[in-house]
Amino acid sequence: MKGIVEERAVKLGEYIVENKATVRSTAKQFDVSKSTVHKDVSQRLMKINFGLFNEVKDVLEVNKAERHLRGGMATKNKYEAFAAVKNEFKG
């Protein structure tokens, strides 16, 4: 079991770095929980592959700094879609 967890941590880390992915999108891609992804890349990966850990950390720091922008865009898109549907029923 231990080897499988270590392999998963490396695969998750590589995916995040290659795709500049978020924890949420990585969890969805690998069908695991966000908590699992976070623990694997923030704790386990540090002990397995420190270089990859640093690369992942850099990507996640950028994601964290930009998350308020992504959240704002998601809200904007939600209300624009709602308005489009509302206008469709009016016309």
C-alpha positions in Angstrom: 0.0 0.0 0.0 2.8 2.4 0.9 4.3 2.3 -2.6 0.9 3.0 -4.2 0.5 6.2 -2.1 3.9 7.4 -3.0 3.4 6.8 -6.7 0.0 8.6 -6.5 1.7 11.6 -4.8 4.3 11.8 -7.6 1.6 11.5 -10.3 -0.5 14.2 -8.7 2.4 16.5 -8.4 3.5 15.9 -12.0 -0.1 16.6 -13.2 -0.3 19.9 -11.2 3.0 21.1 -12.6 2.4 20.1 -16.2 -1.1 21.5 -16.3 -0.8 24.4 -13.8 -3.8 22.7 -12.3 -5.6 23.5 -9.1 -6.1 21.0 -6.3 -9.8 20.8 -7.1 -9.3 20.1 -10.8 -6.5 17.5 -10.0 -8.8 15.8 -7.5 -11.5 15.6 -10.2 -9.1 14.3 -12.8 -7.8 11.5 -10.5 -11.1 10.8 -8.8 -9.8 11.4 -5.3 -10.8 13.9 -2.7 -9.3 17.4 -2.5 -8.0 16.5 0.9 -6.1 13.5 -0.5 -4.5 15.7 -3.2 -3.6 18.4 -0.8 -2.0 15.9 1.7 -0.2 14.0 -1.0 1.4 17.1 -2.6 2.0 19.2 0.5 3.2 16.5 3.0 4.0 13.2 1.3 5.7 14.7 -1.8 8.1 16.7 0.3 9.6 13.4 1.6 9.5 11.6 -1.7 10.7 14.2 -4.3 11.7 17.6 -2.8 12.3 19.2 -6.2 8.9 18.3 -7.5 7.4 19.4 -4.2 8.9 22.9 -4.7 7.5 23.1 -8.3 4.1 22.1 -7.1 4.3 24.6 -4.2 5.0 27.4 -6.7 2.0 26.4 -8.9 -0.3 26.2 -5.9 0.9 29.6 -4.6 0.0 31.2 -8.0 -3.4 29.4 -7.9 -4.0 30.7 -4.4 -3.1 34.3 -5.4 -5.5 34.1 -8.3 -8.4 32.3 -6.8 -10.4 35.4 -6.0 -10.2 36.3 -9.7 -11.5 32.9 -10.7 -14.2 33.0 -8.1 -15.3 36.4 -9.4 -15.4 35.2 -13.0 -17.4 32.1 -12.1 -20.0 34.3 -10.3 -20.1 36.7 -13.3 -20.6 33.8 -15.7 -23.3 32.3 -13.5 -25.3 35.5 -13.5 -24.8 36.2 -17.2 -26.1 32.7 -18.0 -29.1 33.3 -15.7 -29.8 36.6 -17.4 -29.6 34.9 -20.9 -32.1 32.3 -19.8 -34.4 34.9 -18.3 -34.3 37.0 -21.5 -35.0 33.9 -23.6 -38.3 33.4 -21.7 -39.3 37.0 -22.0 -38.9 37.1 -25.8 
